[in-house]
Amino acid sequence: MTTSSFAGKTVVVTGASSGIGGAATELLVAEGARVHALDIKPVAADVASSTTVDLRDPASIDAAVAGLPGEIDALFNCAGLPQTFGPAEVIAVNFLGLRHLTEALVPRLGPGSAVASVASVGGLGWPDLLEPIRELLATDGFASGQAWVAAHPDVVEAGYRFSKSCVIAYTMYRSTELIGQGIRINSLSPGDTTTPMTSHFKDFYGADFWDSRVLPIGRPAQPVEQARALLFLNSPDASYISGINLVVDAGATAARTMGHVPTPAGLPGTAGAR
């Protein structure tokens, strides 16, 4: 029997109340980690602390950070919003809030620590958006990021895809500097996963369209299947892995890329319920 990777470790999880974040929290608690949960909703798991935070509000993030331990071994950025909330809110939570929290916690992450953020296969088109993403990455804070988003509605569109593209690019961008401090940072791009977000994706794209897409494995993932991969990225087993985006979709992206299954018309990939 192997020793737990997270026993006795101090970790922070956003979006800890449900979905992938909820599953990750349960796994971490079971492994003996001291989990500090951040969510806008109540967290039922037996965590070390649970703090209400609104990732749309930098003041709320700063208040939550003030109550966290001085030394953190791992950060799991799992909170997110679907397209049905509108682009400004979606990008605020999925990227700007994620960035604000991560940067606030970097000084508490020592050598050997790690950050793993939930992106999406919906963000795999990030190379085509790299120029505007670089502009957003160059903004110096939450407010300036919001101003950039407001000024580029044609780029951000519904917000979800662009925000997840930003998460992937931000992970790569920050990895070079952080690894010099002994901090690893990676992202996870889930494919279709059954979570509370699924109904929102169906509302946005239409249930008939959503249910008609071909998944080679024949089913969506369960949150725990994504959570296990997320924990791996922040574990000592991944000690030489940094700056990567791990696609976890049971080969759906590979099948579409190679033409083994059709890519749904008007949807370059899959939205990736989280």
Helices and strands as residue ranges (DSSP letters): E 10-14, H 19-31, E 34-39, E 49-52, H 58-66, E 72-77, G 83-85, H 87-91, I 92-97, H 98-105, G 106-108, E 109-118, G 121-123, G 126-129, H 130-137, H 142-151, H 153-156, H 160-179, E 184-190, H 198-205, H 207-212, H 223-233, G 236-238, E 245-248, H 252-257
